Each structure stands twice: as structure tokens, then as C-alpha cells.
Amino acid sequence: MSETPLSDQISAETESALTQLAWAIESSVGEFNLLLARCNYTQWRDRLAARLQQICAVEIRRLDLQPSELKLHARIRAELGDTNPEALMVFGLEALTQSDRLLSSANQVREEFRRSFPFPLVLWVNDDLLKTMWRTAPDFQSWAVSVEFPAGPEAIGAFIAATAQAWFTNSLPLSHESALQLQTELAAAQQDLKNGSTTLDRETAANLASLQGAVKLIFREIDAALTHYQNAAQLWQQGQNSERLARIYLEIALCHYIQARQQRDLKTWDWQPMRDAMAQCLTAYEQTANPQLIADSLATLGKILRQLGDWDSLQTLAQNALPIHEQQHQTIELARDYGFLAEAALAQENWSQAQALATQALEILQPAPDHQSPSPSLGEGFRVREIPSPSPSLGEGFRVREIPSPSPSLGEGFRVREIPKTLTKKLYDASRYYFIIAQAEEKLNNLDGAIKSLEAAQAAGNPDEDIQLYLDILCQLQRLYFQQQQYLDAFELKLTRQSVEQQYGLRSFVGACWIQPQRLGNISLPAGEDRETIPLEITASGRSLDLDNLITRIASNDCKIMVIHGQSGVGKSSLVSGGLLPKLKQKSIRGEDYLPVSVRVYQDWAKTLGDSLAAALAEKNVTMPPVDSEDMAGQLALLLEQFQKNEQRKLRTVLIFDQFEEFFFINQKPPEQHQFFEFLGDCLNILSLKVILSLREDYLHYLLWAERLEQMAIIGHDILAAKVRYPLGNFSPAEATQIIQGLTAKSHLQFDADLIAELVRDLAAGLNAVRPIELQIVGAQLEAEQITTLAQYQTGGSKTEFVQRYLAAVVAACGPENQKIAELVLYLLTDDKGTRPLKTRDEIERDLQALAVDSTPETNPLSLVLEIFVKSGLVLLLPEKPEQRYQLVHDYLAEFIHQQQQPRWEELVAQLEAERKQRQKAEQEKQILETANQKAKQQIRIGAGVLTLSFIVATITGVWAQKASQDRQEAQQILQEAREGTRIERQGLNALREFEVYQIDGLVSAMQAGQDLKALVGERPLADYPTTTPIEALHTILRDIRERNQLQHQGWVISASFSPDGQRIVTASLDKTARLWDTKGKLVAELKGHQDEV
């Protein structure tokens, strides 16, 4: 376990047992003999093994097993090669992660040991492993001779004391394997001391309780850890050991912290136990008067104080630790001190100081010329990824593992790093520092800088390390993207966030997205446990039975191929990605592991299959040579060769072709399909390889022609036989009830029982079954609106209204300026029959243009709307040839959208049709005007009388219209010039029509239009006028107008105006008179007596 020795003293009894073992080895040289050396303590075992080498006349070879070993015989054979030693000792069996599998495999091939290994084989075991051997390998164990090596009380006491000392001084790193080993040794120590009737002294008991708490904490058995730690605290309190007491109280506070972070709803969480433990911890540290202890523990202290919001204490501790870490050149710890100070400044709303301190933390962590770059250097081999592309290579030893895409549209999905331990701290801390900077920059109104810092924070972040920090980064970045009208980036982040929440158990419903395997973050992950697990959506429903049935079929020798089929929306892809893939990764049969290889992209299916196979092998630590071949036949030959190698490695390859109907959309030519199915037939002739096809049941008939191929003889030329097909259907009401209860049981979203009952009734109405897609969509909207009671549900409307609001949220994600076109696009992907027509982008664009909606990229981003719909999972993108097509993802949604949008659609169509007709009429009138203008240009002169009258009328009109024109100026200024130009153009056309009946009125209107045009264009040249219709109208009117009456004075007429009723005209002249006229030009009255011009 640790490097601390038990005791160098070997008793006579132990020496006698060693001599007995040495004799057994010497006497069986040249023949197989299985010997079990029983010892419960690793250091004691190593001391005994060294002594055995000294007293044995035979050279004994040593073999240390890795914790991941699964086959003992194969491991020994690989180690020895073609040579056999005189004797072999095997160590590490007690640290195996799956010792039962290894022993069971050894039991099955036990005769191979006798035939292959003609030498004595010594297996070092402890009591627990011996019990496992009796249970899983009884035949193998029955061959063995066992020799026991117990340890004495003094040695056991020394072992406990030395191990505790190493733990308290942070020199005992505990992994899953070492913690499991330590737990076994501590239990054995207790039992051995009890059997020897040895009473523990207080210090030994305190050390033992401290170590037991540490082990339980590693396995995330928090309640058991607290029990041991609290017992240890009492014992250390009695012994007045402040240093160890402070450490134990810190561990107690950490237990409460982990419990809190595992909760979905912290609003009602009781923080007092954590506060009490922290207060006792800080008090004990103060009593030690040793600031080094606090500095060494600041990482744990800081995250607990951050959770409690105790910024003053955190600031004080960080300030005290800073000079210590600086003096000791501990860069990570020093950077963390500045980070804690930055967080305190942020909480105090000191934005500039927070930004400066976090910047200092980054510069200490990794000196870089520009920390604000979205791709800073964070250490050798690390490069921050560009958003939104996946992470690039992160350097030597940096392995990137794919997380499945959160929706059917995000392709290869986002990536979560498998990070070397040397970089884990740097990356996690850097992510937080960038986040602090981003928050400060936003408060300082530097949004571009905030976005860059958030992008860097996301790239350096890892949800496994701190899921809440990662989600906070995504939320803030999504919000800023949307504010900056980067709608696609914002929506992609929204999907990523929702998928992360679902995978880490923070979201109950996923809407139209795929269900993914659940993951455990480091805060919740017991050491050694699989990070990926089967999601509740599958385990809590009837789908768990489907999953078990599929696994059983795969394990059967009679099953070579399976076809999973069902209607759109029943959850085929979710069952494959969220259930079948993680289940197969954890499954083995007869000592052989499954190797699931999934494909769902068929544009270049051979390359995609090769990439997926290489990734699956990498998880097994197997490097696959690249599939380098210029032709398809060569690629397929290399793949078949690799499948055969997998079989030799005892790996059972399972090829999973999901959404297989898309294969036929892309590969439409018979030769292309023929080549695939020939390859599939060759695969099926590999004994251990299995194939799964998953597709919509309305495409099953596409498989029929493949039955005739010679390679399909292995399945009896019957690819659609009942034993091959596996149908998936909707949920029964009972299953749906069970699903909802399971999903919400551990969630902050606690549904009342009557709400669940009513919801299931609504979802099952008409079908007596619940569509999985509808359950997820309605559930997602209920979760978004935080509806948990029946009363809230009934107030919110019917299930139809919840679906409508769910769709509205996707439409809103396109941006407010794009909402109209988004609604139209959804409707255009439906028809009167309630089905889902396939349409290309050009077809959709033509439909929009037919409705007079401008969908050109410069004015209306149809591409953006389509991409968001595809990424949302509402719309499928089918990469057909020669042009891609779009289709709603579920028939249910097509019928729903068509019915719900029909009234709004009809209203919108009527509105757009009216606007279209009006534009057509305006174009026709404009054409008439242009024709008239051409005629006008042929007539050069206009009668002098007409011209004189025109000037007079123009003057009168100008005076009369001046006030009205002025009154309209302010309103006209706020209108866009294009709209104003259209209005003036129509005014000119109306003036022409008016002129045909009332010439003077038409002239007045044309003059008014001309004045409006002049006000609009100012001093611009004629070529820049938005319209010339008023000018053309004036030319036409002046050409055709006829003089009727003259309003004469003895001098110049300087003003004229109509009466309010339009029946009288008053004129004023330089002849010092004003005259009143009727509309026929008859003088009604003359007003004299003015001394000057009127």
C-alpha cells in the first residue's frame, strides 16, 4: 500500500511457513503445481517474498498484474513467450478491478494451465480473494496448496500508524485500486487484532477511524465516511492533537460539500452542518499556529468557502497563503490564491480588481503573451479549441474521447477530454479564471472580451471536474451570443447544455434530442466506477426489458443479425446510443469483451466505419492501423482484416448501423447498395461478429433485395425473418407512468401523483398508448415552465399548448427578426395529409418567394433557420444526391403543426396575397406612366396660356399646400426612404388618375408629389432619386392640361388660396387689391383700400 514497512522482524512461525513454501517450489520444478500464499498486507507480503527468494534454491520469476487484467492464462503466456521459468510468483490479484471475471476465466481454461505451464505457480492472495476464488473458480482452487502468513499485533499497529502518517501529510494518494486494497488491509487488521484479543490504544483507534473514513470517501459512501470521521474527531479531540483534528473537520466539511453538490435543488439544502464543520476546522488550524497547514489545505478550504459564500474568510486565507506558495515556487497553488482573491473581489463588485487578479492567476499558471486570446497556451501540449468546432489535439498523452451528440444533428458531437493528471489542475483552474474575467468584462461593458474569455473558459473546462461551473459558463456564453445575434452559436450551446444536464442527471426530459448515456462527474464518481451508465429514461421504463432482450440475442450463437424497427419517434436511436452502446461496453461473455462500433452517417460509410472502429479499439488500448486505400474495395478488405484480428484478441465486434434508412437516401444506385450488402455478408461470416440494423419500419422493404446475395446464406437468405426483426412500439400508460416517476424521483422536478396520472391520460388519449417523442417534448416543456402540480398543468393548457410552446421556443431561438420565416418554414414542411414531405432548400425558398417572402441570404437567413431546426431535432437533413432534403422528424409533429398553424397560415397567406396584388397593380400603373412619359417627350411646347395658368395654379397650390406639407414633415422623417419612395410613386400615379376627371385637382396632387419628392432627395442628382414618377406625372399633366379660366390682376399675383370648402379662391396682388373668385373663374368680390401690396 504505502512505502512504510510493517516490521522487519520475521517470527519463527513465519520462517517455518516460508521454508515449507520454498520446499514445495523446489520439489515441483518441471511440473505444474498451484500454490497459494495467503497474506493480508501488501508490505508484509513484499517482505516475505524477498525472504522467500533468499531461502529458496530455485530462481523465482516475478509477474505483477495490472488492475485491468481479465485473463490470467493469456497474461502469463504473453509474459513468458516461448521460455518457461523454474518457478513463477504472481502479484496484484487482490487489486484487480474484476477479479471474479479473471478467476472465472481461469477456472474455464484450467486444463490449459496444466498443459502450458510445467513449473510451480505461486499466487499471492488475501482472505477476500480466496473467498472469491472459492465462489468463482472452485475447480481451479481445488488444485492448490495454501500456505498462510499472518502478521503480529506489533506489525499491524506499525502498519496503521505509518499509513495514517502518510495520509495526514498528503503523501498517500488513493486511487480506486489502492483504496480498495487499503480497505481490505484495514478490515483484516481489525479482524486480526480482534482475534488476538488486542485492545487498541486511542491513537491507533483514531488513526484507524481516519483511514476508514478516507477510504469510504474515495468510494463516495458519504454517510459511512462521516461516521468514521466523527469517531476520529472525538478521539483526536481527546488526544488534543489540533493538526489532525483540523484535517478531520476539513474532511467532514468536504463530505457535506459533496452531498450538497450531488443535489439537484440546493434551495432547501441544510448548510449548517457544513458551516459548523468549517468553523471547527478553522478554529483547530488557528490552534496549531502553523500557517503552512492552512496553505496546504487551501484548495479544499477554498471550494467549501466558495460554496458557503464566505468571501471574507476566503480572502483572508488566500492572502495568508500567497507568500507561502510564492516562496515555495508552487505555481498552481499561487495561481489559485490569486483566483480566490479574484472571486472575492467579484463578489464585492470590484470588477476591475477581479479582472486584474484573475489575469495574474492565468499568467502565473502559464506565462503567455496574451491571456485574452480564445486559444491561449495552458501548458505543453494544450491548445484551447475554437468554438464551436471540436477540441483539436491537446498534445502528447492527451486523449480526446467522443461524447455522443446531443441531437440527431450535431454530427460528431462535443468532446470531453481524458486528461493526464499533470494537466487536470491547470485546465480546471484556468477555466475558472477565464470565467471570472468574463464576468468582470461584461460588467465593464466589454462584451467582445467577455465572449472571448467565455470561449476560452469553455474550451479549458471539463464537466467531469465541475459540472456546475461548466454549465454556468455555457449559460452565460449562450446568453451573450444571443444578445450579439449569433443565434446559431447560441442554439448549439443550448443543446450542448441540455445534453450535459441530461447526461449528468440534472435534466429529466430531453425533448426531441437523443437520450445519451448518463455520466458521473468527479464529485459524484466513486473511484473505479464506470463514468457512463444506462440513463433513467431507459432503466425506468419498459425499454430496459427491450435492452435485456437485445443483449440476450446478441449473446446467442444463433443470432448473427438483428433489425430494430419502429415508427418515427419510438426511441430507436435513443435505445441504441443511450442503452445498447454503454451496456455492450460493460458486457463480456465467456471471458471475451464486446466491441460495439456504431455508424449513423452514410455519406462515406466505409471511412466513417473505420473511424468508429479505431475509436472503439482505442478505448481498449488497441491501436488500429489507418485504413489507407484509394478505392472502396481496398478499404473494405482492410476493415475485414481488422475484424478478424479483433476475434483473435477475444473481442466480439458488434456493428451497429443506426438510422439505416439514410443509407438508401445517399446510396441510391444499385451497385452502391450491392457493395454494402456484400461487405455485410462477409462480416457475418466472421464467427464472433454481429450486426444490428436500426431503421424506420416503413423502409424495411429496402432490405428485401439483399436476401438474394450469396453472402446472405449464413442467415438463410431471410433478412426479415421474425427471429431477425425486433420491433419497438409506443409506451403503454403503465410504462409511461413508470418512466415519469423514475425520471422525476431524484430530480428537483417533483411531479405530484395526480399530475402524473392526468399527464399520462392526456398523452395516451386516442391511442391508449404514449408516443415516446411526445412524452419527451411535453415533459421538457413542463420542466422548462417548472410545472409540478395538477393545478399548474391545467392552468397551462392542454398538452397541445405545451407542444406549441415547445415549438415556439425553437422558433424564438432563430431570433426575433427571423420568427416569421421560421414559422413559415415549419408549415411548409407539412401538407394537407398530415405527412412530412421531403423538400430541398431551393424548393422551400421558392415556396417562400411565391408568398412574396424574401429569403435571399442577404435579407432573410433561411439557412440559419433550417440549421437551427435540424440541430433542434425537429427537422431531419437527408443528404441525398444531387441535393440535400429536409423533413420533419416525426409524423406526429407534422400533423400537429399543420393543424395548429393552418388558421395563422391562411391569414398570413391572405395578407401576403393582398400585398402581392397591390405591388402588381403598382407595377402596371408604373408601366402606363412610363408609356405616357415617352409620348410626352415628343411634344416640346406647351401653350403660353396653359403655362401661365399652370404657374398661377402652381403658386396657389403651393401656398395652399404649404401648411399641410409642413405638418407632415416630422412624420415623414422617421419613415425609411424606400417606403417613402413607394408612397410618392403611388401618389404620382394617383395624380394621373385624378387628372382624368379633375384636371386642377390632378395637377395639385402632382405638384404635391413633386414637392414631397424634392424634400426627400434634397440636392441629390436625378440618377439617385428613389422614384421619378411625380416628375413624369407633371410632364404628362402639363402636356395635356387645358386652360379654362384666368384669374387676372393689374399686377403680379403673389399669393392664392382656396377656401376651406374648396368653392372660393382668394388672390393677392402687387396692385394693392385682393380678389375673390368662384371655381369657374368669375370674380365675386374685389377688396380695395390697401396702401401697399397685399
Summary of the structure (lengths in Angstrom):
residues: 1094
radius of gyration: 41.6
end to end distance: 117.2
largest distance: 153.7
contacts: 3540
relative contact order: 0.04
helix: 59%
strand: 10%
